[in-house]
């Protein structure tokens, strides 16, 4: 195994975890419209009990996503999680609110009351997917950071990367295209959440209300996602000279990546088709309740292809808008060959982890 293979392998692993995280955001999506899906107290309780059996898997996937980045691409971890800390802190705080809400909302004598904790779940369901989507959009639109590896020799301030302004990552929200993609992820999470609840909660009133709201979430998602996707294909991208490592702007770089990596194009088409199949069949057939599975697989395929297009084919996956040569690639931000090789053997246990998750999923659904 060459060093280049290990770099690409670990970018694939990180991308796969990121794609699974987006799928698992169905928990946030369902919680964000809990008052709409559940018209009565009993209906809201059913929705929350259903998502409450899965929220820990979503949170674990989020932590694993950050951990995988830290282990395989530590310079990204220090640059993004260290520099854009306010963005990531708000995301993590919203997930902490979720955990607190599940833990305390049904306890007797809680000071805030059950409804307040449910609004915390709604807040997490909106803020989490919105900011995660905005953070991922910076892979294509760039961020404002500077990397100076020579700073390691500065005993007074041995800091390799730093944010170029005092916003600590919140400036990403000033880019309308980041917000557009963030909103698209939020509506996607709601779509998946509705599909999950329809499949998991045998309540005809909730299912009928979910089908109606599914239409209201699918339309804005398609508009927002297609606008972002088409603009990304046609915009200048952050290309890397494989001989020198220099970063430069290439017209329609991401379109070229899809053409060059044609299996990813096929993966995207299949993924979109599966997502639309799961959604449309659920809307058109009141007896069909398994839409979460084709839609979920489709989401994983599309998001996986987006991550791979952002990092492969001589592309800077985390570009800097203030210092182009500070942009991060899978070659200049990865761990040592020894680390990647050692982790490669450990990663062979991942299928067993997926098997355990599937087992826990089924056990929880039986409760």
C-alpha positions as CSV (number, residue, x, y, z in Angstrom):
1,X,0.0,0.0,0.0
2,X,1.4,3.3,-1.1
3,X,1.2,6.6,0.9
4,X,-1.1,8.0,-1.8
5,X,-3.4,5.0,-1.6
6,X,-3.7,5.4,2.2
7,X,-4.5,9.1,1.8
8,X,-7.3,8.4,-0.6
9,X,-8.5,5.4,1.4
10,X,-8.9,7.6,4.6
11,X,-10.6,10.3,2.6
12,X,-13.1,7.7,1.5
13,X,-13.6,6.5,5.1
14,X,-14.1,10.1,6.4
15,X,-16.5,10.8,3.5
16,X,-18.5,7.7,4.2
17,X,-18.9,8.6,7.9
18,X,-19.9,12.1,6.8
19,X,-22.5,10.6,4.5
20,X,-23.9,8.4,7.2
21,X,-24.1,11.4,9.5
22,X,-26.3,13.2,7.1
23,X,-28.6,10.2,6.9
24,X,-28.7,10.0,10.7
25,X,-29.9,13.6,10.8
26,X,-33.4,12.2,10.4
27,X,-33.5,12.4,14.2
28,X,-33.0,16.1,14.1
29,X,-35.4,16.4,11.1
30,X,-38.3,14.7,12.9
31,X,-37.7,16.6,16.1
32,X,-37.8,19.9,14.3
33,X,-41.4,19.4,13.3
34,X,-42.6,17.3,16.3
35,X,-45.4,19.8,17.0
36,X,-46.5,19.5,13.4
37,X,-46.4,15.7,13.2
38,X,-48.0,15.1,16.5
39,X,-51.2,17.1,16.8
40,X,-51.9,15.8,20.3
41,X,-49.8,15.2,23.4
42,X,-49.9,11.5,22.7
43,X,-48.8,12.0,19.1
44,X,-45.9,14.2,20.1
45,X,-44.9,11.6,22.7
46,X,-44.8,8.9,20.1
47,X,-42.6,10.9,17.8
48,X,-40.1,11.7,20.6
49,X,-40.0,8.2,21.9
50,X,-39.3,7.0,18.3
51,X,-36.4,9.4,17.7
52,X,-35.3,8.9,21.3
53,X,-34.3,5.4,20.5
54,X,-31.9,6.6,17.8
55,X,-30.4,10.0,18.9
56,X,-27.4,8.4,20.5
57,X,-26.4,6.8,17.2
58,X,-26.5,10.2,15.5
59,X,-24.4,11.8,18.2
60,X,-21.9,8.9,18.1
61,X,-21.6,9.3,14.3
62,X,-21.0,13.0,14.7
63,X,-18.2,12.3,17.2
64,X,-16.8,9.6,15.1
65,X,-16.7,12.0,12.1
66,X,-14.7,14.5,14.1
67,X,-12.4,11.7,15.5
68,X,-11.7,10.3,12.0
69,X,-10.7,13.7,10.7
70,X,-8.5,14.2,13.8
71,X,-6.7,10.9,13.3
72,X,-6.3,11.0,9.5
73,X,-6.2,14.7,8.6
74,X,-5.1,16.4,11.8
75,X,-4.3,19.7,10.1
76,X,-7.9,20.1,9.0
77,X,-9.0,19.3,12.6
78,X,-6.7,22.0,14.1
79,X,-7.6,24.5,11.4
80,X,-11.4,24.1,11.3
81,X,-12.3,22.8,14.8
82,X,-9.6,25.1,16.3
83,X,-10.1,28.2,14.2
84,X,-13.8,28.0,13.4
85,X,-14.6,27.0,17.0
86,X,-17.7,29.2,17.5
87,X,-19.4,27.5,14.5
88,X,-18.6,24.0,15.9
89,X,-19.3,25.0,19.5
90,X,-22.8,26.1,18.5
91,X,-23.4,22.8,16.7
92,X,-22.1,20.8,19.7
93,X,-24.2,22.9,22.1
94,X,-27.3,22.2,20.1
95,X,-26.6,18.5,20.4
96,X,-26.0,18.8,24.1
97,X,-29.4,20.4,24.4
98,X,-30.8,17.4,22.6
99,X,-29.2,15.0,25.1
100,X,-30.5,17.1,28.1
101,X,-34.0,17.2,26.6
102,X,-34.3,13.5,26.2
103,X,-32.9,12.9,29.7
104,X,-35.0,15.4,31.7
105,X,-38.3,16.2,29.8
106,X,-40.2,13.3,31.4
107,X,-38.7,13.5,34.9
108,X,-41.1,14.5,37.6
109,X,-40.6,18.0,39.0
110,X,-38.3,19.3,36.2
111,X,-38.3,23.1,36.5
112,X,-38.6,24.0,32.8
113,X,-41.5,21.7,32.0
114,X,-41.9,19.1,29.2
115,X,-42.8,21.6,26.5
116,X,-39.6,23.7,27.0
117,X,-37.5,20.6,26.6
118,X,-39.4,19.8,23.4
119,X,-38.6,23.2,22.1
120,X,-34.9,22.5,22.8
121,X,-35.3,19.4,20.5
122,X,-36.8,21.7,17.8
123,X,-33.9,24.1,18.2
124,X,-31.4,21.3,17.8
125,X,-33.4,20.0,14.8
126,X,-33.0,23.4,13.0
127,X,-29.6,24.6,14.1
128,X,-27.7,21.3,13.9
129,X,-28.5,20.4,10.2
130,X,-28.4,24.1,9.2
131,X,-24.9,24.7,10.5
132,X,-23.5,21.3,9.6
133,X,-24.7,21.9,6.0
134,X,-23.1,25.4,6.1
135,X,-19.8,23.9,7.4
136,X,-19.8,21.3,4.6
137,X,-20.5,24.0,2.0
138,X,-17.2,25.6,2.9
139,X,-15.5,22.6,1.3
140,X,-16.6,24.1,-2.1
141,X,-16.8,27.8,-1.2
142,X,-13.7,28.3,1.0
143,X,-13.0,29.7,4.4
144,X,-10.9,32.5,5.9
145,X,-7.9,30.9,7.4
146,X,-4.1,31.0,7.2
147,X,-1.7,28.0,7.5
148,X,1.9,28.7,8.4
149,X,3.8,25.5,9.2
150,X,7.0,27.5,9.8
151,X,5.3,28.9,12.9
152,X,6.1,25.6,14.7
153,X,9.6,27.0,15.3
154,X,8.2,30.1,17.0
155,X,8.5,29.3,20.7
156,X,6.3,32.2,21.7
157,X,3.3,31.1,19.5
158,X,3.8,27.7,17.9
159,X,0.5,27.8,16.1
160,X,0.3,26.4,12.6
161,X,-3.1,27.6,11.5
162,X,-5.2,30.6,12.5
163,X,-8.5,32.3,11.5
164,X,-8.0,35.4,9.5
165,X,-10.6,37.4,11.4
166,X,-12.3,37.4,14.8
167,X,-15.5,35.6,13.8
168,X,-14.1,32.2,14.7
169,X,-16.0,30.6,11.8
170,X,-19.2,32.5,12.0
171,X,-18.2,34.3,8.8
172,X,-19.2,31.2,6.9
173,X,-22.8,32.2,7.5
174,X,-22.3,35.5,5.6
175,X,-21.9,33.5,2.4
176,X,-25.4,33.1,1.0
177,X,-24.4,29.9,-0.8
178,X,-23.3,28.3,2.5
179,X,-26.7,29.2,3.9
180,X,-28.5,27.8,0.9
181,X,-26.8,24.5,1.3
182,X,-27.4,24.6,5.0
183,X,-31.1,25.1,4.5
184,X,-31.1,22.3,1.9
185,X,-29.6,19.9,4.5
186,X,-32.2,21.1,7.1
187,X,-35.1,20.3,4.7
188,X,-33.4,17.0,3.7
189,X,-33.2,16.1,7.4
190,X,-36.9,16.9,7.7
191,X,-37.7,14.7,4.7
192,X,-35.8,11.8,6.2
193,X,-37.3,12.4,9.6
194,X,-40.8,12.2,8.2
195,X,-40.0,9.1,6.3
196,X,-38.5,7.5,9.4
197,X,-41.6,8.4,11.6
198,X,-44.0,7.0,8.9
199,X,-42.0,3.8,9.0
200,X,-41.5,3.6,12.7
201,X,-44.7,4.9,14.3
202,X,-47.8,2.9,13.5
203,X,-50.2,5.9,13.9
204,X,-52.5,6.7,10.9
205,X,-53.0,10.3,11.9
206,X,-49.2,10.9,12.2
207,X,-48.6,9.1,8.9
208,X,-51.2,11.2,7.0
209,X,-49.9,14.4,8.5
210,X,-46.4,13.3,7.6
211,X,-47.2,12.7,4.0
212,X,-48.6,16.2,3.6
213,X,-45.5,17.8,5.3
214,X,-43.2,15.6,3.2
215,X,-44.4,17.6,0.1
216,X,-43.8,20.8,1.9
217,X,-40.2,19.8,2.7
218,X,-39.3,18.1,-0.6
219,X,-40.1,21.2,-2.8
220,X,-37.8,23.7,-1.0
221,X,-35.1,21.0,-0.7
222,X,-35.0,20.4,-4.4
223,X,-35.0,24.1,-5.2
224,X,-32.2,24.8,-2.8
225,X,-30.1,21.8,-3.5
226,X,-30.3,22.0,-7.3
227,X,-29.4,25.7,-7.1
228,X,-26.3,24.9,-5.0
229,X,-25.3,21.9,-7.1
230,X,-25.6,23.6,-10.4
231,X,-23.7,26.6,-9.2
232,X,-21.0,24.4,-7.8
233,X,-20.6,22.6,-11.1
234,X,-20.2,25.8,-13.1
235,X,-18.1,27.8,-10.6
236,X,-14.3,28.0,-10.5
237,X,-12.9,25.3,-8.2
238,X,-9.7,24.9,-6.2
239,X,-7.4,22.7,-8.2
240,X,-3.9,21.4,-7.1
241,X,-0.8,21.0,-9.3
242,X,0.2,17.4,-8.6
243,X,3.9,18.2,-9.4
244,X,4.3,21.3,-7.1
245,X,1.4,21.1,-4.8
246,X,0.4,24.7,-5.7
247,X,-3.3,25.6,-5.5
248,X,-4.9,27.5,-8.4
249,X,-8.4,28.3,-9.6
250,X,-9.7,26.1,-12.4
251,X,-12.9,27.0,-14.3
252,X,-15.7,24.4,-13.7
253,X,-13.3,22.3,-11.6
254,X,-16.0,20.2,-9.9
255,X,-17.8,19.5,-13.2
256,X,-14.4,18.3,-14.5
257,X,-14.1,16.1,-11.4
258,X,-17.5,14.5,-12.0
259,X,-16.5,13.8,-15.6
260,X,-13.1,12.5,-14.7
261,X,-14.5,10.3,-11.8
262,X,-17.5,9.0,-13.8
263,X,-18.4,6.4,-11.2
264,X,-19.2,9.2,-8.8
265,X,-21.5,10.7,-11.5
266,X,-23.3,7.4,-11.7
267,X,-23.5,7.2,-7.9
268,X,-25.1,10.6,-7.8
269,X,-27.7,9.8,-10.4
270,X,-28.6,6.5,-8.7
271,X,-28.7,8.3,-5.3
272,X,-31.0,11.0,-6.5
273,X,-33.3,8.4,-8.1
274,X,-33.5,6.4,-4.9
275,X,-34.3,9.5,-2.8
276,X,-37.0,10.6,-5.2
277,X,-38.4,7.1,-5.4
278,X,-38.7,6.8,-1.6
279,X,-40.3,10.2,-1.3
280,X,-42.7,10.0,-4.2
281,X,-43.9,6.5,-3.5
282,X,-44.6,7.5,0.1
283,X,-46.6,10.5,-1.0
284,X,-48.6,8.7,-3.6
285,X,-49.3,5.5,-1.6
286,X,-50.7,5.6,1.9
287,X,-49.8,2.0,2.4
288,X,-46.1,2.3,1.6
289,X,-44.1,3.0,4.8
290,X,-40.6,1.9,3.8
291,X,-39.5,5.0,2.0
292,X,-36.8,5.8,4.5
293,X,-34.7,2.9,3.2
294,X,-34.3,3.8,-0.5
295,X,-34.2,7.5,0.4
296,X,-31.6,6.9,3.1
297,X,-29.4,4.8,0.7
298,X,-29.8,7.5,-1.9
299,X,-28.7,10.3,0.5
300,X,-25.6,8.3,1.5
301,X,-24.6,7.8,-2.1
302,X,-25.1,11.5,-3.1
303,X,-23.3,12.9,0.0
304,X,-20.5,10.4,-0.4
305,X,-20.0,11.5,-4.0
306,X,-20.0,15.2,-2.9
307,X,-17.3,14.6,-0.4
308,X,-15.2,12.5,-2.8
309,X,-15.5,15.1,-5.5
310,X,-14.3,17.8,-3.0
311,X,-11.1,15.9,-2.1
312,X,-10.0,13.7,-4.9
313,X,-8.7,14.4,-8.5
314,X,-6.1,16.9,-7.4
315,X,-8.6,19.1,-5.5
316,X,-8.2,21.2,-2.3
317,X,-11.0,20.0,-0.1
318,X,-10.7,22.8,2.4
319,X,-9.8,26.0,0.5
320,X,-8.7,29.3,2.0
321,X,-10.1,32.4,0.5
322,X,-7.5,34.7,2.1
323,X,-4.4,32.6,1.3
324,X,-4.9,30.3,-1.6
325,X,-1.7,28.3,-0.8
326,X,-2.9,27.7,2.7
327,X,-5.7,25.5,1.3
328,X,-5.8,22.0,2.6
329,X,-5.5,18.9,0.4
330,X,-5.5,15.2,1.3
331,X,-1.7,15.2,0.8
332,X,-0.6,18.3,2.8
333,X,-3.0,17.8,5.7
334,X,-2.8,14.1,6.4
335,X,-1.1,12.0,9.1
336,X,2.1,10.2,8.6
337,X,2.3,7.1,6.5
338,X,2.9,5.0,9.7
339,X,-0.3,6.4,11.3
340,X,-2.5,5.9,8.2
341,X,-1.1,2.4,7.7
342,X,-1.7,1.4,11.3
343,X,-5.2,2.8,11.3
344,X,-5.9,1.0,8.0
345,X,-5.7,-2.3,9.8
346,X,-7.8,-1.1,12.7
347,X,-10.4,0.1,10.1
348,X,-10.9,-3.5,9.0
349,X,-13.1,-3.8,12.2
350,X,-15.5,-1.1,10.9
351,X,-17.9,-3.7,9.2
352,X,-18.3,-5.3,12.7
353,X,-19.2,-1.9,14.1
354,X,-21.8,-1.4,11.4
355,X,-23.2,-4.8,12.2
356,X,-23.4,-3.9,15.9
357,X,-25.2,-0.6,15.0
358,X,-27.7,-2.6,12.9
359,X,-28.2,-5.0,15.8
360,X,-28.8,-2.2,18.3
361,X,-31.2,-0.5,15.8
362,X,-33.4,-3.6,15.7
363,X,-33.2,-4.2,19.4
364,X,-34.3,-0.6,20.1
365,X,-37.2,-0.9,17.7
366,X,-38.5,-3.9,19.6
367,X,-38.8,-2.0,22.9
